Structures are given as structure tokens and as C-alpha cells.
Amino acid sequence: YVIVFMYWFLDQVYYPSQQATVPEHVKKEYLPVVNGLFLLTQQVSIVVGFGVGGLLLSALGRVPTILFGVINLLLASFLVSQLPDDSPRKPVEMSVASFFQDFVEGYRYIKSNIAILTTVFTIIGTQIIITIISTSLPGYSTEILGIRSEEH
């Protein structure tokens, strides 16, 4: 659980930086589509990952499944490290006060724009539903469907 918690924590810290690089690589008119695909692939990977993880666990066992995951993460890290660094880095000079000022400005903008507000609530709702399903499915599979816990 500690490893899973640390992985998800680091992923949540890293996710905004992934999202922030999208506008640097995509033309402005394609941003809504690309952002939608980015979110879709993230959500689908979570759902598919839970499903495939159970199948791999029942087919291969615990240690090979963990090693498979570690190898995939190492491969992904290597591939990302090979990407070209084509954007100049801007120095981050932000005080706590300016951070909260930007936060409040962003909040007001989102609150005043119904299309963005609807999208934000849709994203939050989708993540809540996926989390509920992902955490409830193992218990449902064991108690209702009678599938052994090693198989999901």
C-alpha cells in the first residue's frame, strides 16, 4: 500500500506538468481535442489497468506481475528521457502571495465560464465514479460473483 500510495502521489504531482506541456506542442485550434484525448487516455488507462492487473495477477502470480509493472515503468521512464528538450525553460519566480492571487483569478474565471465549469465538474464526477468502481469491483467480484480474490 505504501508503494501504491507513493506512486499515485508522485503521479498526481507530475500530472499537471504533463498537462501544461500540451499547449507548447499543439496548435491552439487543436487544444480542446488534444486535451480531451489526454484526459480520455488517462481515465481509460486507469480502468484498463485495474482490469488487466487482475488478469495478470491470476495468470502469472504476484511477483511476475509486479516485475512486469516495474519493467513497464522503467521502459516508460527511459522513453520519456529520450524525448527532445525543445522548449526553453522559464525561471519560476512565484511567491506564495502571487500563487494564491493566480489561484483566485483562475477560480473566478472558471466560475464565470459555464462551459469550463461544466467540464471541470464532469472531470471530477468521472474521476469519482472511476474510483468508486475501481475500489468496489474486487469486493463485488468476490462476494456477488464468487470469483476468488486472486483472480481480480
Backbone bond lengths (Angstrom), bond angles and torsions (degrees), N, CA, C in turn:
res aa  C-N    CA-C-N  psi(-1)  N-CA   C-N-CA  omega(-1)  CA-C   N-CA-C  phi
1 Y - - - 1.447 - - 1.528 111.69 -
2 V 1.311 116.28 -35.95 1.464 120.33 178.91 1.526 110.11 -63.43
3 I 1.325 116.89 -43.50 1.462 120.82 -179.94 1.524 110.40 -64.37
4 V 1.334 116.81 -44.45 1.464 120.50 179.65 1.525 109.93 -63.72
5 F 1.343 116.60 -42.97 1.462 119.81 178.69 1.521 110.84 -60.75
6 M 1.325 117.83 -46.56 1.474 121.13 -179.47 1.527 110.75 -63.08
7 Y 1.339 116.61 -40.92 1.462 119.45 179.12 1.527 110.36 -61.39
8 W 1.340 117.30 -49.02 1.455 120.59 -178.74 1.523 111.28 -65.81
9 F 1.319 116.79 -36.74 1.468 119.92 177.86 1.523 110.11 -62.00
10 L 1.328 116.49 -49.03 1.467 119.97 179.75 1.525 111.00 -64.95
11 D 1.315 117.66 -35.72 1.459 121.07 178.31 1.527 110.57 -64.60
12 Q 1.328 117.22 -40.41 1.462 120.31 179.89 1.534 111.12 -69.64
13 V 1.320 117.16 -29.99 1.461 120.39 175.98 1.526 109.71 -72.80
14 Y 1.330 116.74 -38.48 1.458 122.02 -175.99 1.528 112.09 -79.03
15 Y 1.326 118.45 -29.32 1.462 122.46 -175.53 1.528 113.25 -54.30
16 P 1.331 120.70 -48.13 1.475 119.43 179.84 1.526 113.29 -59.62
17 S 1.327 117.21 -33.86 1.468 118.05 179.20 1.521 110.47 -71.38
18 Q 1.330 117.91 -32.60 1.464 120.10 174.38 1.523 109.13 -63.00
19 Q 1.308 116.47 -48.85 1.460 121.44 -177.63 1.527 111.03 -63.09
20 A 1.324 117.00 -35.26 1.460 120.64 -177.56 1.525 112.71 -70.07
21 T 1.319 118.25 -22.94 1.464 119.77 -179.93 1.519 113.11 -82.02
22 V 1.322 117.60 -14.15 1.467 120.47 -177.60 1.535 111.77 -58.02
23 P 1.338 120.78 -48.31 1.470 119.56 -178.45 1.539 114.13 -61.96
24 E 1.327 117.36 -21.57 1.462 119.88 178.56 1.524 112.24 -73.16
25 H 1.331 117.04 -21.41 1.458 121.15 -173.17 1.529 113.95 -114.48
26 V 1.317 117.63 -3.34 1.464 120.92 -174.63 1.525 108.83 -129.65
27 K 1.332 115.39 140.75 1.463 119.61 176.16 1.528 109.42 -64.67
28 K 1.330 114.93 149.92 1.462 121.10 -173.54 1.534 112.77 -57.03
29 E 1.339 117.68 -37.97 1.465 119.24 -177.33 1.526 112.94 -69.10
30 Y 1.336 117.26 -18.16 1.463 120.96 179.70 1.532 113.36 -96.41
31 L 1.319 117.29 -3.93 1.466 120.43 -176.03 1.533 114.09 -57.49
32 P 1.329 120.15 -45.35 1.472 117.84 179.54 1.529 112.75 -59.68
33 V 1.322 117.07 -41.50 1.458 120.76 -179.54 1.526 110.53 -67.57
34 V 1.324 116.62 -46.09 1.462 120.64 -178.24 1.526 110.94 -65.79
35 N 1.324 117.16 -41.60 1.467 119.75 177.24 1.527 110.74 -63.17
36 G 1.327 117.17 -38.97 1.456 120.17 176.69 1.519 111.93 -63.60
37 L 1.329 116.96 -43.66 1.464 120.81 177.65 1.523 111.31 -64.64
38 F 1.323 116.09 -39.08 1.464 120.94 178.74 1.528 109.83 -60.20
39 L 1.327 116.79 -47.90 1.462 121.19 179.73 1.528 110.75 -66.66
40 L 1.331 116.78 -42.45 1.461 120.51 -179.74 1.523 111.38 -60.29
41 T 1.328 117.28 -46.90 1.467 119.55 -179.29 1.515 111.19 -65.28
42 Q 1.333 117.90 -34.30 1.455 120.01 177.62 1.529 110.51 -65.19
43 Q 1.334 116.79 -46.33 1.458 120.31 -178.13 1.530 111.44 -68.67
44 V 1.321 117.32 -41.75 1.465 120.89 179.58 1.527 110.36 -64.60
45 S 1.328 117.00 -38.61 1.465 119.28 180.00 1.527 111.16 -63.69
46 I 1.315 117.51 -33.83 1.465 120.19 177.52 1.527 110.05 -67.27
47 V 1.318 116.66 -48.35 1.463 120.35 -178.47 1.530 110.59 -64.27
48 V 1.326 116.78 -48.15 1.469 120.88 -179.93 1.527 110.18 -64.50
49 G 1.327 116.55 -39.30 1.461 120.23 179.37 1.512 112.84 -59.59
50 F 1.326 117.13 -42.89 1.465 119.88 177.40 1.524 110.32 -63.24
51 G 1.321 117.07 -42.11 1.460 120.14 -178.88 1.513 112.88 -68.49
52 V 1.329 116.48 -48.49 1.464 120.91 -178.78 1.525 110.57 -68.29
53 G 1.322 116.86 -34.61 1.464 120.19 179.22 1.516 112.12 -58.40
54 G 1.334 116.09 -43.59 1.467 119.69 178.03 1.512 112.19 -65.17
55 L 1.325 116.36 -40.78 1.465 120.03 178.60 1.527 111.34 -64.32
56 L 1.330 116.16 -44.38 1.469 119.62 178.60 1.522 111.12 -63.80
57 L 1.305 116.51 -39.78 1.458 120.90 179.68 1.524 111.03 -62.00
58 S 1.325 117.03 -42.82 1.469 118.76 -179.95 1.520 111.65 -74.54
59 A 1.331 118.43 -30.89 1.467 121.02 -178.05 1.525 112.62 -82.59
60 L 1.329 117.36 -39.65 1.466 120.76 -172.99 1.524 113.72 -105.71
61 G 1.322 117.04 -27.74 1.454 119.86 -173.62 1.519 110.54 102.03
62 R 1.319 115.48 173.60 1.460 121.18 -173.51 1.533 113.55 -68.52
63 V 1.319 118.37 -53.11 1.470 121.01 -174.28 1.530 111.87 -65.15
64 P 1.343 120.17 -47.84 1.470 118.74 178.02 1.530 112.94 -61.56
65 T 1.334 117.31 -34.65 1.461 119.80 178.87 1.518 110.73 -66.71
66 I 1.322 117.03 -42.54 1.468 120.66 177.68 1.524 110.19 -64.90
67 L 1.316 117.41 -43.03 1.464 120.40 177.63 1.529 111.25 -62.38
68 F 1.327 117.17 -39.12 1.458 121.47 176.82 1.532 110.30 -59.88
69 G 1.325 116.67 -44.24 1.464 121.14 177.82 1.519 112.08 -64.02
70 V 1.321 116.60 -43.27 1.469 120.86 179.53 1.520 110.55 -63.15
71 I 1.325 116.81 -43.69 1.472 120.60 179.57 1.531 110.14 -62.25
72 N 1.327 117.11 -42.24 1.465 119.64 178.44 1.524 112.09 -64.49
73 L 1.329 117.47 -39.65 1.470 119.61 177.22 1.523 111.39 -66.13
74 L 1.328 117.12 -40.79 1.464 119.97 177.66 1.529 111.29 -65.18
75 L 1.320 116.46 -40.58 1.466 120.33 176.98 1.524 110.79 -62.60
76 A 1.327 116.69 -44.32 1.465 120.34 178.10 1.525 110.91 -62.02
77 S 1.330 117.32 -41.28 1.469 120.94 178.32 1.520 110.94 -61.75
78 F 1.328 116.18 -43.85 1.457 119.91 178.94 1.527 110.86 -63.07
79 L 1.332 117.28 -46.33 1.461 120.32 -178.82 1.523 111.88 -62.54
80 V 1.320 116.89 -40.74 1.463 120.17 177.75 1.527 110.54 -65.13
81 S 1.314 117.25 -37.35 1.469 119.73 179.74 1.529 111.92 -66.49
82 Q 1.334 117.44 -19.15 1.460 121.17 179.73 1.529 113.37 -88.16
83 L 1.323 117.42 -7.28 1.458 120.00 178.68 1.518 110.05 -66.12
84 P 1.333 117.50 143.51 1.473 119.32 -179.97 1.523 111.21 -69.56
85 D 1.299 115.18 144.87 1.460 121.27 176.58 1.522 107.01 -94.94
86 D 1.335 115.37 86.12 1.457 119.42 -172.64 1.523 114.15 -101.28
87 S 1.299 118.69 5.98 1.455 119.58 179.40 1.526 109.84 -119.81
88 P 1.335 116.03 132.24 1.470 117.94 178.00 1.519 110.54 -67.50
89 R 1.293 115.46 141.16 1.462 120.87 179.83 1.527 109.49 -81.05
90 K 1.314 113.96 134.17 1.460 119.53 176.29 1.518 107.99 -98.31
91 P 1.324 117.82 135.79 1.464 118.27 178.72 1.527 110.78 -66.04
92 V 1.317 114.67 138.19 1.458 120.29 179.40 1.517 107.83 -91.77
93 E 1.307 114.28 110.96 1.458 120.13 178.41 1.523 107.37 -126.29
94 M 1.312 115.17 88.39 1.454 119.14 -176.96 1.519 109.23 -135.68
95 S 1.285 114.74 126.11 1.452 119.36 176.27 1.525 108.50 -88.08
96 V 1.294 116.13 169.14 1.459 121.06 178.36 1.532 109.42 -61.81
97 A 1.317 116.81 -40.78 1.468 120.36 -179.33 1.524 111.07 -63.34
98 S 1.329 117.39 -43.88 1.466 119.18 -179.67 1.526 110.99 -69.71
99 F 1.333 116.80 -31.54 1.461 119.43 175.65 1.520 110.25 -60.88
100 F 1.339 117.40 -49.73 1.459 120.37 -179.01 1.525 111.35 -67.50
101 Q 1.330 116.90 -33.90 1.463 120.01 176.11 1.532 110.06 -63.01
102 D 1.332 117.86 -45.15 1.464 121.71 176.53 1.522 111.27 -64.50
103 F 1.326 116.31 -38.52 1.468 120.57 179.10 1.523 110.47 -62.05
104 V 1.316 117.09 -47.49 1.470 121.47 -179.36 1.532 109.73 -64.83
105 E 1.323 117.26 -40.43 1.467 120.44 177.75 1.527 110.92 -61.84
106 G 1.324 117.26 -43.61 1.461 121.39 177.37 1.516 111.73 -63.99
107 Y 1.321 116.38 -41.45 1.470 120.92 178.23 1.526 110.51 -60.73
108 R 1.328 117.05 -45.79 1.464 120.55 179.88 1.532 111.09 -63.01
109 Y 1.319 116.13 -39.94 1.463 119.70 179.72 1.534 110.78 -64.96
110 I 1.318 116.50 -46.09 1.466 120.36 179.22 1.526 110.30 -63.30
111 K 1.320 116.92 -42.25 1.469 121.80 -178.71 1.527 111.27 -64.49
112 S 1.324 117.40 -32.88 1.468 120.31 -177.34 1.525 113.16 -86.20
113 N 1.318 118.47 -13.56 1.463 122.09 -177.94 1.529 109.06 -109.09
114 I 1.327 117.13 105.87 1.467 121.94 -173.04 1.526 112.27 -63.51
115 A 1.326 118.02 -33.52 1.472 120.31 -179.82 1.530 110.43 -66.20
116 I 1.309 116.55 -43.38 1.463 120.20 179.11 1.519 110.18 -69.82
117 L 1.326 117.74 -41.26 1.460 121.83 179.42 1.529 110.83 -61.14
118 T 1.330 116.58 -42.14 1.464 120.74 177.65 1.525 110.58 -63.35
119 T 1.320 116.70 -42.30 1.463 120.79 179.16 1.520 111.26 -63.33
120 V 1.321 117.32 -43.67 1.462 121.33 179.52 1.528 110.27 -61.26
121 F 1.327 117.23 -45.30 1.465 119.88 178.94 1.526 111.91 -66.68
122 T 1.322 116.96 -33.59 1.466 120.16 176.57 1.516 110.66 -65.69
123 I 1.320 116.85 -43.21 1.467 121.25 178.62 1.526 110.16 -63.19
124 I 1.317 116.65 -46.40 1.466 120.52 179.81 1.530 110.15 -61.96
125 G 1.328 116.46 -45.26 1.456 120.29 179.21 1.517 112.28 -61.91
126 T 1.325 116.75 -42.26 1.463 121.06 178.60 1.520 110.76 -62.04
127 Q 1.314 117.16 -44.40 1.464 120.06 179.75 1.529 111.17 -65.21
128 I 1.312 117.85 -37.09 1.463 120.83 177.89 1.527 110.10 -65.53
129 I 1.331 116.85 -45.34 1.468 120.53 -179.74 1.526 110.78 -62.94
130 I 1.329 117.11 -45.01 1.467 120.48 179.48 1.521 110.63 -62.26
131 T 1.319 117.48 -40.70 1.459 120.65 178.82 1.527 111.01 -65.14
132 I 1.324 117.26 -42.64 1.464 120.60 179.14 1.525 110.36 -63.04
133 I 1.322 117.03 -46.54 1.468 120.63 -179.93 1.523 110.42 -63.87
134 S 1.319 116.83 -44.83 1.460 120.57 -177.48 1.521 112.92 -63.65
135 T 1.320 116.36 -35.60 1.465 118.50 -179.44 1.526 112.03 -85.40
136 S 1.320 118.04 -25.49 1.464 121.09 -179.27 1.523 113.10 -86.59
137 L 1.305 118.09 -26.54 1.452 121.54 -173.98 1.529 114.59 -60.33
138 P 1.339 119.47 -42.71 1.468 117.64 178.09 1.532 113.05 -60.14
139 G 1.323 117.36 -44.24 1.462 120.18 178.27 1.518 111.92 -65.21
140 Y 1.314 117.08 -40.65 1.467 121.61 177.25 1.526 110.41 -62.51
141 S 1.330 115.83 -43.38 1.464 119.86 -179.85 1.523 111.26 -62.56
142 T 1.319 116.92 -41.08 1.463 120.86 -178.08 1.524 111.52 -73.42
143 E 1.326 116.43 -50.17 1.465 120.79 -172.90 1.528 113.23 -78.30
144 I 1.286 118.67 -42.79 1.476 122.16 -174.03 1.522 111.99 -92.43
145 L 1.330 116.35 -47.78 1.465 119.99 -175.89 1.532 113.27 -87.13
146 G 1.321 116.71 -14.68 1.456 120.71 178.67 1.514 114.56 73.01
147 I 1.324 116.96 24.89 1.464 120.71 178.16 1.521 108.11 -87.05
148 R 1.317 116.42 133.83 1.466 119.50 179.29 1.522 110.20 -61.27
149 S 1.319 117.68 148.50 1.459 122.02 -175.19 1.525 112.22 -63.11
150 E 1.326 118.95 -24.41 1.455 120.70 179.25 1.517 111.47 -73.58
151 E 1.329 117.57 -14.21 1.457 120.65 -175.40 1.521 113.73 -94.60
152 H 1.320 119.22 -2.96 1.472 119.40 178.75 1.484 111.09 -128.69
